[in-house]
Amino acid sequence: MARRALTTTAAAFATTAALLLTACGGSDDSSSDDTKRADSQPSSPSASASSAAPGDKRPVIKLPSSFQLTFENWTSSDPLEQAVLNDGKEQLRAGYEAIIENDPDSKDRAFYDTKNGFLQSRQWIRTYTDKNLTVIGKLPVFDPKVTLAKDKAAASLSYCTDESKASTRNRKTGEVKGNPAGTDPEVLYVISMGKNAQGVWQAVSAHSERGGCAQ
């Protein structure tokens, strides 16, 4: 399986307003208004349980049924790669949970970020919450690839998202918006991750490229 090289940027999350996601956040070539975001109103949060292994003291991430964040082929035969995939998945889910709950200081998201990573994540979350936006619809996350560092304490996680069925909703007016016509709905993300003393893989920084999934 081909691996993508890790790309990082100190200001990665600062420009994530342009991302539907991101879970995560990252730099993007499109403007913040040109990106579709996805999430749902905080009503009836039907729990989507965390995929952390039993016994792990990970937070339980809950997303409402009105926002369907799905992960396709999110498995690896390598247990170390699978650990990166598991925590990377929950890191993304925690970010959308924070948007839906209107909570830029989310402790769940902070759990899956380094200190600097969370400062960047919070900026991404606030691109929604400062504008009274939440997300709705469906957001598939697919084509995951993990590259482990030689010391096995750092890794890069790349994946793609398809924003074609996801939208933002204004909490006050109820206005729903998707990506403008002609916008490539697929976004490539590359997340720099490090393993902390408790064995949790945390996001350090991120890079994104709209249309990068076709490369």
N, C-alpha and C positions, 0 to 999 in steps of 0.2 A: 504494500500500500504506500503510495507516495505521501511524503510529509511536507508540509509547508514550513518554511523557516519562520521563526518568531520575529515579529516586528513590534517594537514598543515605542511609546512616546510619552513624555512626562505630562503633557497636557491632553492626553487621550480622551479622558472623560469630559473635559471642559467643553468640547465641541460636539458632544453627543446629542444635542438637540436635534441634529439632523437624522437621528436614527430612530427607527420604529422601536427598536428594542431599547438592546443591549444591554437587557441584561446586562447589560454589562456596560455598554458605552464604548466610545472610541472615536477616532477622527474619521471624517467622512468627506467625500468630495462634494456632496450636495448641501444646499442650505438647510437650516433648521426647519424652515417652513415647507421644504420640499420632501419631508420624510413622513412616512406614515408611521404612526405609533399605535400600539395596541394595548388595551387593558379594559377593565370594566369598572362599572360603578361599584361602590362598596356594599351593594345590597346582596343579601343572601349568599355569603361566602361559603359555597359548598366546598369542603376541604378537599384538596388534592394532596395526599399525604407525601411527605418527604421520602426520597428513595434511599436515604442513608441506611446503612446496615444496622440491624438490631444491636443495641448495646452502645452505639455511638451516641454521644451527647450533642447531636446536631439539633438545631431548632426545627420545629415542624412547620413547614411552609404551607400556607393555605391560599388558594386562588379560587375565585368564584367561577361558576360554570359559564358565565357570560364571556369569559376570556379563556380560550383553550390553547394552552402552550404545550405543544406535543414534540417529542424527541424521537427521531427516526434512526434506527440502527445505532443506538447509543450503547454499544457493547464492544468489548475487546476481550480476546483470549488471554491477554497479559494482565495480571492482577494489578500491577502498578498503573498501567494505562487506565484500567477500569476505575481505580480510585480517583484519578484526575477527572475522568468523565463524570463520576458521581458528584463530586464537589463542584465541578464546573456547572453541571445542570442545576444544582440547588442554588448556586450563586446567582444564576440568571433568574430563576424562579423567585428568589428573595427580592431581586430588584423590582420585578413587576408587582410583587406583593406590596412593596413599599409605595409604588405609584398608586396602586388601587386603594391602599389604606391612607393615602395622603400623608405619608410619613417619611420625609427626607432623612431623618435620623434613625432609620430602622436598625434595630439591634440585630435582626435576622440577617440583613444585608451586611452589616459590619462584621458579623461572624465569618463571612466568606471573603472578606477583603483584608489586605494589609492596612495599616494606618493610612499610608499615602493613597492606597487604592480606594479606600472608602471616601477620602476627601474628594476624589475624582468621581466616584459613584454618586455621591450626594449631589454634585453639580448636575449630573445626568438626570437624576430623579427630579430635581427642582425644575428642569426644563418642562416638566409636566405639571408638577404641583403648583408652581408659581403662576401658571396660566389656568389653574382650575381644571386641568385635563386628567382624564383617566383613559383606560384603553379597553376595547371590546373586540370580539371577533376571534379569529383563529390565526395562530402564528406557529407554523411548523419550523422546527429546528433540525437540520439534517447535515449529512456529510461531515461528521466529526473526525478530526485527526489529532493525534497526540504525539508530541515529540518530547522525550525525556532527556534531561541533561545527563552527562556522564555520572554526576554524583547522585542522581535520582532525587535530588532535593528541589529541583526546579523543572519546569516543563512549559511548553506552549500548547495551547488548545485552540484549534481553529474549527469553525463551523459556519454554516450558512443559514439564513432565515429567509422566509418567503412572506412578504408583507401584503400580498394581494388580497387577503381576506381579513385584514386587521385595520382598525380605525381608532381614532381618538374621539372621546365624547366630553364635551364641556359639562362640568358638574352643575353649573348654575343654569345655563341655557338649554342644555340637552343637545346642542348642535353636534352632529357627527361628521367627521372629516376623514377621508382616506388620502392616499398619495395622489398628487396631481396626475392628470393624464400624461402618459409618455414616460413616467418615472419607472426605472427598472425596479421591480419589487424585491429582487434578491440582493441580500447584503452579506458580504463575507466578514467574519470577525476573527481576529487572532488575539488570544488572551495570554498574557504572560502570567504564570502562576508559580507560587512557591509553597513548600510544605512547612508548616509551623511546628513548634515543639510538641503539640498535641496530635500531630499527624493529619491536620486539616489542610487541604490544598486551597490556598487563598489567591485571589486575583491581585496582581501587582499593578498592571496597566493593560491597555487594550488598544487595538487598532482596527478600523473598519474600512471597508471599501464597497460602495454600492456598485453592483455589476461585477464585482470581483469573483463571484461564484462561477462565472462562465469561462474563466481563464483556465 
